[in-house]
Amino acid sequence: MSEHDPLAGAHIDTLAIRSGIRRTHEGEHAEPIFLTSSYVFDSAAEAAARFSGEQPGNVYSRYTNPTVRAFEQRLAALEGAEACVATASGMAAILSTCMALLKSGDHVVCSRDVFGTTVNLFSKYLAKFGVEVTFVPLVDLAGWRAALRPNTAMLFVETPSNPLCEVADLAVLSQLAKEHRCLLVVDNCFCTPRCSCRWRWARTSSCIPPPNTSTARVAVSVAQCLVAPSR
Ligand SMILES: Cc1ncc(COP(=O)(O)O)c(C=O)c1O
């Protein structure tokens, strides 16, 4: 939220209703649903400028769509985050997070108590691209610390976990990530920001300013992978 945001400081109930809305000239009360896949341009030159990225604006709904943008802005507002990227599925959210923030040679410490497909993603697929993973019990905080390596780039946790509903101590894990200058990624599938681990939890303790803040401060949904700004 910017300084001039009229919703700055608003109660979370207000944010849940008001944030992300861009009213059109029709004066609609609820946000409209834009079903378009593509967009029209005033000229071929404008289209060329948009497609090349020289001019901001809509090009294709896989990249930007006003309905999705409203959802992203509302979720970011509810989480107290700078930005949000929405995906069509939870696994797309997790894969996108990993593809954007990990590289070959990195190591991940992951809770043992995560969705089965997430285990497969880390152990079968990301391993093929040179990303190593160590699984630790969710509530074994000493185990998380012991699993850290110099190349640990990410702590990945699911809370409340599916299906055992174990709950992580996010404040402690966040502090651990900050000390190690790595990222903490939270798959917050079950709880809305109203009742769960709003990611500002992760900012409560003193934080080394991340060199790549804009990339790190991304909240990805539908599975709501919340990325804390730890490096
Ligand atoms: C905790 C958790 N993360 C990720 C996923 C994957 O979501 P999707 O099936 O939308 O890819 C699920 C699905 O149930 C889940 O429970």
PDBQT file of the ligand as one rigid body, heavy atoms in Angstrom, charges set to zero:
ROOT
HETATM    1  C1  LIG A 301      -1.237 -27.522   1.460  1.00  0.00    +0.000 C 
HETATM    2  C2  LIG A 301      -1.432 -27.663  -0.020  1.00  0.00    +0.000 A 
HETATM    3  N1  LIG A 301      -0.547 -27.117  -0.852  1.00  0.00    +0.000 NA
HETATM    4  C3  LIG A 301      -0.680 -27.226  -2.191  1.00  0.00    +0.000 A 
HETATM    5  C4  LIG A 301      -1.744 -27.914  -2.728  1.00  0.00    +0.000 A 
HETATM    6  C5  LIG A 301      -1.828 -28.021  -4.215  1.00  0.00    +0.000 C 
HETATM    7  O1  LIG A 301      -2.892 -27.257  -4.704  1.00  0.00    +0.000 OA
HETATM    8  P1  LIG A 301      -3.479 -27.566  -6.161  1.00  0.00    +0.000 P 
HETATM    9  O2  LIG A 301      -4.201 -28.885  -6.090  1.00  0.00    +0.000 OA
HETATM   10  O3  LIG A 301      -4.409 -26.402  -6.410  1.00  0.00    +0.000 OA
HETATM   11  O4  LIG A 301      -2.346 -27.613  -7.134  1.00  0.00    +0.000 OA
HETATM   12  C6  LIG A 301      -2.702 -28.490  -1.909  1.00  0.00    +0.000 A 
HETATM   13  C7  LIG A 301      -3.848 -29.177  -2.456  1.00  0.00    +0.000 C 
HETATM   14  O5  LIG A 301      -4.717 -29.671  -1.765  1.00  0.00    +0.000 OA
HETATM   15  C8  LIG A 301      -2.548 -28.373  -0.511  1.00  0.00    +0.000 A 
HETATM   16  O6  LIG A 301      -3.410 -28.915   0.359  1.00  0.00    +0.000 OA
ENDROOT
TORSDOF 0
